[in-house]
Amino acid sequence: MIGSARIAKRFADLKAQGRTGLVAFTTAGDPNLDVSSAILNQLPEAGADIIELGMPFSDPMADGPAIQASSQRALDNGASMIRTLDMVRGFRDNDSDTPIILMGYFNPIYIYGVEKFVTDAAAAGVDGFIIVDLPPEEAEMRDPVEQAGLSFIYLTAPTTDDQRLPTVVEHASGFVYYVSVTGITGTKSAATQDIESALERLRRHTDLPIAVGFGIKTPEQAAAIGQHAEAVVVGSAFVNQIAENLNPDGSAQDGCTEAVLDLVRDISRGLTA
């Protein structure tokens, strides 16, 4: 089972279990390749239902300071697109069930070669993509992704009106990512009642599961939003946990991996409480 089928099965399992999924974000190679791989490989055991693996990029325009810093740490320590795919390949050696979504920007993919990248990503075990700076009108990457049986996941936001939504969701697959606030990642949070009404409107345009992200940092926030969404996305909180467990020279402290996983467990427990 690969790609869109693996994502669909995960959401079907979550529905059958009557619970909200946790989509956990981490940047590939942050703070270094060894620690990043250790975190990635243990995320499912800690409670992650779906993994968003950030592709490090030098100019992550939609991301806030935390994820920008994580990308720079990763690049400084040798991260690359090839090594990101190697991490996925290593993950798949022991986990054939947890969906992995690559999230990032189009420039590194364009440099790699779009069709080659999609082919290599599928072979490594990637299930889908969130490419922040590719609008739905751009089919250069979407077509190869669809042909490979993978998912192209689009972002919607509070500013995406009813006229725009049909265009956004027309080619979406896997799930729809609702960005609950305008602005960059990890800087503020939306009110739960605003998210509830926004999701009601979004569901008039799509039957796909909806994952809500941007600004979710605590088990309590995740639980509140999880009452209305099929999944919640947490990223900056985990990335900040890495940053808080680094030595002054940027190397990882001994407890860095476990500190991140402990927070994943806390938020996962918040969703299932």
Backbone hydrogen bonds in HBPLUS format (Angstrom, degrees):
<---DONOR---> <-ACCEPTOR-->    atom                        ^
c    i                          cat <-CA-CA->   ^        H-A-AA   ^      H-
h    n   atom  resd res      DA  || num        DHA   H-A  angle D-A-AA Bond
n    s   type  num  typ     dist DA aas  dist angle  dist       angle   num
A0005-ALA N   A0002-ILE O   3.13 MM   3  5.76 124.8  2.45 150.7 144.9     1
A0006-ARG N   A0002-ILE O   3.37 MM   4  5.21 150.7  2.46 103.6 108.7     2
A0006-ARG N   A0003-GLY O   2.98 MM   3  5.43 122.6  2.32 108.6 122.4     3
A0007-ILE N   A0003-GLY O   3.16 MM   4  6.55 158.7  2.20 155.1 161.5     4
A0004-SER N   A0149-GLY O   3.01 MM 145  6.16 165.9  2.03 146.9 150.9     5
A0008-ALA N   A0004-SER O   2.89 MM   4  6.07 163.6  1.92 151.0 155.8     6
A0009-LYS N   A0005-ALA O   2.96 MM   4  6.10 157.7  2.01 145.1 151.0     7
A0010-ARG N   A0006-ARG O   3.09 MM   4  6.30 155.6  2.16 142.9 149.2     8
A0011-PHE N   A0007-ILE O   3.10 MM   4  6.44 162.8  2.13 155.4 158.9     9
A0012-ALA N   A0008-ALA O   2.90 MM   4  6.10 152.3  1.97 147.4 156.1    10
A0013-ASP N   A0009-LYS O   2.84 MM   4  6.04 156.4  1.90 151.5 157.5    11
A0014-LEU N   A0010-ARG O   2.96 MM   4  6.22 156.9  2.01 147.7 154.1    12
A0015-LYS N   A0011-PHE O   2.97 MM   4  6.16 157.9  2.02 145.0 150.6    13
A0016-ALA N   A0012-ALA O   2.97 MM   4  6.18 159.2  2.01 147.1 152.8    14
A0017-GLN N   A0013-ASP O   2.93 MM   4  6.15 144.1  2.06 144.7 154.6    15
A0018-GLY N   A0014-LEU O   2.96 MM   4  6.08 112.1  2.44 135.4 152.2    16
A0019-ARG N   A0014-LEU O   3.11 MM   5  5.51 170.8  2.12 150.6 152.3    17
A0018-GLY N   A0015-LYS O   3.05 MM   3  4.96 148.2  2.16  97.5 107.4    18
A0021-GLY N   A0230-GLU O   2.95 MM 209  6.24 169.6  1.96 143.8 140.5    19
A0232-VAL N   A0021-GLY O   2.94 MM 211  6.39 152.4  2.02 157.8 160.0    20
A0049-ASP N   A0022-LEU O   2.85 MM  27  5.27 150.8  1.94 143.5 153.1    21
A0050-ILE N   A0022-LEU O   3.23 MM  28  6.47 155.6  2.29 148.3 146.8    22
A0023-VAL N   A0232-VAL O   2.81 MM 209  5.93 174.4  1.81 166.0 164.5    23
A0234-VAL N   A0023-VAL O   2.95 MM 211  6.35 160.9  1.99 171.8 176.8    24
A0024-ALA N   A0050-ILE O   2.95 MM  26  6.43 153.2  2.03 165.0 161.5    25
A0052-GLU N   A0024-ALA O   2.85 MM  28  5.88 169.8  1.86 139.8 143.1    26
A0025-PHE N   A0234-VAL O   2.93 MM 209  6.11 161.4  1.97 160.9 158.6    27
A0026-THR N   A0052-GLU O   3.03 MM  26  6.50 149.9  2.12 166.3 175.7    28
A0054-GLY N   A0026-THR O   2.81 MM  28  5.95 164.6  1.84 142.0 146.7    29
A0030-ASP N   A0027-THR O   3.16 MM   3  5.61 158.6  2.21 139.9 136.3    30
A0028-ALA N   A0054-GLY O   2.97 MM  26  5.65 167.3  1.99 142.3 145.6    31
A0036-SER N   A0032-ASN O   2.95 MM   4  5.92 160.5  1.98 154.0 160.5    32
A0037-SER N   A0033-LEU O   2.98 MM   4  6.02 156.2  2.03 142.0 148.0    33
A0038-ALA N   A0034-ASP O   3.03 MM   4  6.28 154.7  2.10 145.7 152.9    34
A0039-ILE N   A0035-VAL O   2.93 MM   4  6.22 159.5  1.97 154.1 158.9    35
A0040-LEU N   A0036-SER O   2.92 MM   4  6.12 172.4  1.93 153.3 155.6    36
A0041-ASN N   A0037-SER O   2.93 MM   4  6.02 170.1  1.94 152.3 154.8    37
A0042-GLN N   A0039-ILE O   3.14 MM   3  5.38 138.6  2.32 104.0 115.5    38
A0043-LEU N   A0040-LEU O   3.30 MM   3  5.41 158.7  2.35 105.0 111.2    39
A0046-ALA N   A0042-GLN O   3.17 MM   4  6.40 144.5  2.30 148.0 158.3    40
A0046-ALA N   A0043-LEU O   3.07 MM   3  5.07 124.0  2.40  96.7 111.6    41
A0048-ALA N   A0043-LEU O   3.03 MM   5  5.41 168.7  2.04 140.9 137.3    42
A0047-GLY N   A0044-PRO O   3.02 MM   3  5.18 150.4  2.11 102.9 112.2    43
A0051-ILE N   A0099-PRO O   2.98 MM  48  6.28 169.8  1.99 156.6 160.0    44
A0101-ILE N   A0051-ILE O   2.76 MM  50  6.10 167.4  1.78 166.6 171.2    45
A0053-LEU N   A0101-ILE O   2.77 MM  48  6.09 161.4  1.80 160.4 167.0    46
A0103-MET N   A0053-LEU O   3.04 MM  50  5.94 164.1  2.07 131.9 135.4    47
A0055-MET N   A0103-MET O   2.87 MM  48  6.05 158.6  1.92 161.9 163.3    48
A0061-MET N   A0059-ASP O   2.89 MM   2  5.63 120.1  2.26 116.4  99.7    49
A0063-ASP N   A0060-PRO O   3.11 MM   3  5.66 162.3  2.14 119.7 125.3    50
A0185-THR N   A0062-ALA O   3.26 MM 123  6.73 145.3  2.39 135.8 144.3    51
A0068-GLN N   A0064-GLY O   2.98 MM   4  6.08 160.6  2.02 161.3 167.3    52
A0069-ALA N   A0065-PRO O   2.92 MM   4  5.97 160.0  1.96 144.7 149.7    53
A0070-SER N   A0066-ALA O   3.04 MM   4  6.32 147.6  2.14 139.1 148.5    54
A0071-SER N   A0067-ILE O   2.99 MM   4  6.20 156.1  2.05 148.9 153.6    55
A0072-GLN N   A0068-GLN O   3.10 MM   4  6.41 157.3  2.16 148.2 154.3    56
A0073-ARG N   A0069-ALA O   2.89 MM   4  6.14 158.6  1.93 151.0 156.9    57
A0074-ALA N   A0070-SER O   2.98 MM   4  6.16 161.4  2.01 146.4 151.5    58
A0075-LEU N   A0071-SER O   2.92 MM   4  6.16 165.6  1.94 152.2 155.8    59
A0076-ASP N   A0072-GLN O   2.88 MM   4  5.99 159.0  1.92 148.9 155.0    60
A0077-ASN N   A0073-ARG O   3.13 MM   4  6.30 127.5  2.42 137.5 150.4    61
A0077-ASN N   A0074-ALA O   3.04 MM   3  5.16 137.9  2.22  98.5 110.8    62
A0079-ALA N   A0074-ALA O   2.96 MM   5  5.25 161.2  2.00 142.5 139.6    63
A0078-GLY N   A0075-LEU O   3.21 MM   3  5.30 156.2  2.27 113.8 110.7    64
A0084-THR N   A0080-SER O   2.88 MM   4  6.09 145.2  2.00 144.5 154.9    65
A0085-LEU N   A0081-MET O   3.06 MM   4  6.35 159.9  2.10 151.1 154.8    66
A0086-ASP N   A0082-ILE O   2.95 MM   4  6.23 146.2  2.07 141.1 151.5    67
A0087-MET N   A0083-ARG O   2.95 MM   4  6.19 147.1  2.06 142.3 149.8    68
A0088-VAL N   A0084-THR O   3.18 MM   4  6.59 153.5  2.26 145.1 151.5    69
A0089-ARG N   A0085-LEU O   2.91 MM   4  6.18 161.6  1.94 150.6 155.8    70
A0090-GLY N   A0086-ASP O   2.91 MM   4  6.17 156.4  1.97 149.2 155.0    71
A0091-PHE N   A0087-MET O   2.94 MM   4  6.18 152.3  2.01 145.6 153.6    72
A0092-ARG N   A0088-VAL O   2.92 MM   4  6.22 156.6  1.98 154.7 160.3    73
A0093-ASP N   A0090-GLY O   3.21 MM   3  5.31 144.8  2.34  98.3 108.4    74
A0094-ASN N   A0091-PHE O   3.13 MM   3  5.94 159.9  2.17 120.4 125.1    75
A0095-ASP N   A0091-PHE O   3.12 MM   4  6.15 127.9  2.41 139.7 153.4    76
A0127-ASP N   A0100-ILE O   2.92 MM  27  5.52 167.1  1.93 161.4 162.6    77
A0102-LEU N   A0128-GLY O   3.00 MM  26  6.39 160.5  2.04 152.1 146.6    78
A0130-ILE N   A0102-LEU O   2.87 MM  28  6.26 155.1  1.94 154.5 156.8    79
A0104-GLY N   A0130-ILE O   2.95 MM  26  6.46 155.4  2.01 165.2 171.7    80
A0132-VAL N   A0104-GLY O   2.85 MM  28  6.01 145.1  1.97 172.0 176.4    81
A0109-ILE N   A0106-PHE O   2.97 MM   3  5.22 119.4  2.35 107.2 123.3    82
A0110-TYR N   A0106-PHE O   2.84 MM   4  6.05 159.5  1.88 164.3 171.4    83
A0111-ILE N   A0107-ASN O   3.02 MM   4  6.29 158.8  2.07 155.6 160.9    84
A0112-TYR N   A0108-PRO O   3.02 MM   4  6.15 150.7  2.11 137.6 145.5    85
A0113-GLY N   A0109-ILE O   2.91 MM   4  6.04 145.4  2.03 146.6 155.9    86
A0117-PHE N   A0113-GLY O   2.79 MM   4  5.85 157.8  1.84 158.0 165.3    87
A0118-VAL N   A0114-VAL O   2.98 MM   4  6.26 165.1  2.00 157.1 160.1    88
A0119-THR N   A0115-GLU O   3.00 MM   4  6.14 162.1  2.03 146.3 151.7    89
A0120-ASP N   A0116-LYS O   2.84 MM   4  6.00 165.8  1.86 153.0 156.9    90
A0121-ALA N   A0117-PHE O   2.78 MM   4  5.89 156.4  1.83 151.3 158.4    91
A0122-ALA N   A0118-VAL O   2.94 MM   4  6.06 161.2  1.98 147.9 152.6    92
A0123-ALA N   A0119-THR O   3.05 MM   4  6.25 159.3  2.09 146.5 152.3    93
A0124-ALA N   A0120-ASP O   2.97 MM   4  6.16 141.0  2.13 140.0 150.4    94
A0125-GLY N   A0121-ALA O   3.13 MM   4  6.39 131.9  2.37 141.5 153.2    95
A0126-VAL N   A0121-ALA O   2.96 MM   5  5.34 167.2  1.98 152.9 148.6    96
A0125-GLY N   A0122-ALA O   3.17 MM   3  5.24 136.8  2.37  97.7 109.3    97
A0151-SER N   A0127-ASP O   3.02 MM  24  6.37 161.5  2.06 139.4 145.1    98
A0129-PHE N   A0151-SER O   2.92 MM  22  6.37 143.6  2.05 149.2 159.2    99
A0153-ILE N   A0129-PHE O   2.92 MM  24  6.00 171.5  1.92 169.7 172.0   100
A0134-LEU N   A0131-ILE O   3.17 MM   3  5.72 164.3  2.19 126.0 124.6   101
A0138-GLU N   A0135-PRO O   3.03 MM   3  5.76 159.6  2.08 123.5 128.9   102
A0143-ASP N   A0139-ALA O   3.15 MM   4  5.70 176.3  2.15 140.8 141.7   103
A0145-VAL N   A0141-MET O   3.14 MM   4  6.33 159.1  2.18 155.0 161.5   104
A0146-GLU N   A0142-ARG O   2.92 MM   4  6.16 162.9  1.95 158.1 161.8   105
A0147-GLN N   A0143-ASP O   2.98 MM   4  6.18 161.5  2.02 153.1 158.5   106
A0148-ALA N   A0144-PRO O   3.02 MM   4  6.16 136.5  2.21 139.5 150.0   107
A0148-ALA N   A0145-VAL O   3.19 MM   3  5.19 129.9  2.45  94.5 107.6   108
A0150-LEU N   A0145-VAL O   3.08 MM   5  5.36 158.0  2.13 162.7 155.8   109
A0149-GLY N   A0146-GLU O   3.07 MM   3  5.22 160.2  2.11 106.8 112.9   110
A0173-SER N   A0152-PHE O   3.13 MM  21  5.61 148.1  2.24 139.4 144.3   111
A0177-TYR N   A0154-TYR O   3.13 MM  23  6.15 166.5  2.15 162.5 162.7   112
A0156-THR N   A0177-TYR O   2.89 MM  21  6.27 152.3  1.96 158.3 161.4   113
A0179-VAL N   A0156-THR O   2.70 MM  23  5.89 168.4  1.71 167.5 164.9   114
A0160-THR N   A0157-ALA O   2.92 MM   3  5.24 166.9  1.94 116.2 120.4   115
A0164-ARG N   A0161-ASP O   3.04 MM   3  5.37 126.9  2.33 104.8 118.0   116
A0165-LEU N   A0161-ASP O   2.95 MM   4  6.11 155.3  2.01 159.9 167.8   117
A0167-THR N   A0164-ARG O   3.06 MM   3  5.63 128.6  2.33 117.6 129.7   118
A0168-VAL N   A0164-ARG O   3.26 MM   4  6.56 153.7  2.33 148.7 156.5   119
A0168-VAL N   A0165-LEU O   3.02 MM   3  5.04 114.7  2.46  98.1 114.3   120
A0169-VAL N   A0165-LEU O   2.98 MM   4  6.19 166.8  1.99 168.3 169.7   121
A0170-GLU N   A0166-PRO O   3.08 MM   4  5.80 128.6  2.35 135.2 145.9   122
A0172-ALA N   A0169-VAL O   3.19 MM   3  4.83 152.0  2.27  95.3 103.7   123
A0175-PHE N   A0173-SER O   3.02 MM   2  5.59 130.3  2.27 104.6  90.3   124
A0176-VAL N   A0209-PRO O   2.88 MM  33  6.31 162.7  1.91 160.6 164.9   125
A0211-ALA N   A0176-VAL O   2.89 MM  35  6.21 164.9  1.91 161.7 166.5   126
A0178-TYR N   A0211-ALA O   2.72 MM  33  5.99 162.8  1.75 164.2 169.7   127
A0213-GLY N   A0178-TYR O   3.10 MM  35  6.36 162.4  2.14 157.1 158.2   128
A0180-SER N   A0213-GLY O   3.16 MM  33  6.09 170.3  2.17 156.9 158.5   129
A0194-ASP N   A0191-ALA O   3.07 MM   3  5.34 126.5  2.37 102.8 116.4   130
A0195-ILE N   A0191-ALA O   3.15 MM   4  6.54 152.8  2.23 150.5 158.3   131
A0196-GLU N   A0192-THR O   2.92 MM   4  6.21 158.4  1.97 154.2 160.1   132
A0197-SER N   A0193-GLN O   3.24 MM   4  6.42 165.8  2.26 144.3 146.5   133
A0198-ALA N   A0194-ASP O   3.02 MM   4  6.15 153.3  2.09 142.6 150.7   134
A0199-LEU N   A0195-ILE O   2.89 MM   4  6.08 156.3  1.95 154.5 159.7   135
A0200-GLU N   A0196-GLU O   3.11 MM   4  6.35 152.2  2.19 144.8 152.4   136
A0201-ARG N   A0197-SER O   3.17 MM   4  6.41 153.8  2.24 143.2 149.3   137
A0202-LEU N   A0198-ALA O   2.93 MM   4  6.19 157.3  1.99 146.1 152.9   138
A0203-ARG N   A0199-LEU O   2.90 MM   4  6.02 154.6  1.96 149.7 155.0   139
A0204-ARG N   A0201-ARG O   3.14 MM   3  5.45 150.9  2.22 104.7 113.6   140
A0205-HIS N   A0202-LEU O   2.94 MM   3  5.54 161.4  1.97 116.6 122.8   141
A0230-GLU N   A0210-ILE O   3.03 MM  20  5.46 133.7  2.25 148.0 160.7   142
A0231-ALA N   A0210-ILE O   3.26 MM  21  6.48 136.7  2.46 147.4 142.4   143
A0212-VAL N   A0231-ALA O   2.96 MM  19  6.41 154.6  2.03 142.9 144.1   144
A0233-VAL N   A0212-VAL O   2.73 MM  21  5.78 157.5  1.78 148.9 146.8   145
A0222-ALA N   A0218-THR O   3.04 MM   4  6.28 167.6  2.05 154.5 158.1   146
A0223-ALA N   A0219-PRO O   2.89 MM   4  6.03 157.0  1.94 146.1 152.3   147
A0224-ALA N   A0220-GLU O   3.03 MM   4  6.21 159.4  2.08 146.7 151.8   148
A0225-ILE N   A0221-GLN O   3.05 MM   4  6.27 169.8  2.06 157.3 159.3   149
A0226-GLY N   A0222-ALA O   2.76 MM   4  5.75 147.3  1.86 143.6 154.4   150
A0227-GLN N   A0224-ALA O   3.43 MM   3  5.72 158.4  2.48 101.8 107.8   151
A0228-HIS N   A0225-ILE O   2.94 MM   3  5.71 165.9  1.96 123.9 128.6   152
A0229-ALA N   A0225-ILE O   3.28 MM   4  6.45 135.2  2.49 144.5 156.3   153
A0238-PHE N   A0235-GLY O   3.00 MM   3  5.47 122.4  2.34 110.4 123.8   154
A0239-VAL N   A0235-GLY O   3.01 MM   4  6.28 162.3  2.04 156.2 162.0   155
A0240-ASN N   A0236-SER O   2.75 MM   4  5.87 157.1  1.80 149.6 155.8   156
A0241-GLN N   A0237-ALA O   3.13 MM   4  6.28 140.9  2.29 132.5 142.4   157
A0242-ILE N   A0238-PHE O   3.20 MM   4  6.62 144.4  2.33 142.6 150.9   158
A0242-ILE N   A0239-VAL O   3.14 MM   3  5.21 123.4  2.48  95.7 109.3   159
A0243-ALA N   A0239-VAL O   3.10 MM   4  6.50 162.7  2.13 149.6 153.5   160
A0244-GLU N   A0240-ASN O   2.90 MM   4  6.14 147.5  2.01 148.2 156.7   161
A0245-ASN N   A0242-ILE O   2.93 MM   3  5.26 156.0  1.99 111.1 119.0   162
A0253-GLN N   A0245-ASN O   2.97 MM   8  5.60 173.8  1.97 146.8 145.9   163
A0247-ASN N   A0251-SER O   2.71 MM   4  5.32 169.1  1.72 165.4 168.9   164
A0250-GLY N   A0247-ASN O   2.80 MM   3  5.24 163.1  1.83 122.9 126.5   165
A0256-CYS N   A0253-GLN O   3.12 MM   3  5.38 167.9  2.14 120.2 120.4   166
A0259-ALA N   A0255-GLY O   2.94 MM   4  6.01 150.4  2.03 153.1 161.7   167
A0260-VAL N   A0256-CYS O   3.21 MM   4  6.53 158.0  2.26 154.4 158.5   168
A0261-LEU N   A0257-THR O   3.07 MM   4  6.36 168.6  2.08 154.1 157.3   169
A0262-ASP N   A0258-GLU O   2.82 MM   4  5.90 150.5  1.90 146.4 154.1   170
A0263-LEU N   A0259-ALA O   3.25 MM   4  6.49 152.7  2.33 140.1 145.9   171
A0264-VAL N   A0260-VAL O   3.03 MM   4  6.40 156.3  2.09 150.6 157.7   172
A0265-ARG N   A0261-LEU O   2.91 MM   4  6.18 159.1  1.95 148.4 153.8   173
A0266-ASP N   A0262-ASP O   2.94 MM   4  6.23 153.5  2.01 144.7 152.0   174
A0267-ILE N   A0263-LEU O   3.00 MM   4  6.26 166.3  2.01 156.0 158.1   175
A0268-SER N   A0264-VAL O   2.86 MM   4  6.02 159.5  1.91 152.6 159.2   176
A0269-ARG N   A0265-ARG O   2.85 MM   4  6.04 159.2  1.89 149.8 155.2   177
A0270-GLY N   A0266-ASP O   2.97 MM   4  6.25 145.0  2.10 140.5 150.7   178
A0271-LEU N   A0267-ILE O   3.11 MM   4  6.44 143.6  2.25 143.9 152.5   179
A0271-LEU N   A0268-SER O   3.12 MM   3  5.19 124.5  2.44  96.2 109.8   180
A0272-THR N   A0268-SER O   3.19 MM   4  6.52 138.3  2.38 142.4 153.6   181
A0272-THR N   A0269-ARG O   3.19 MM   3  5.12 127.9  2.48  92.8 106.3   182
A0273-ALA N   A0269-ARG O   2.91 MM   4  5.88 120.0  2.28 144.5 157.9   183
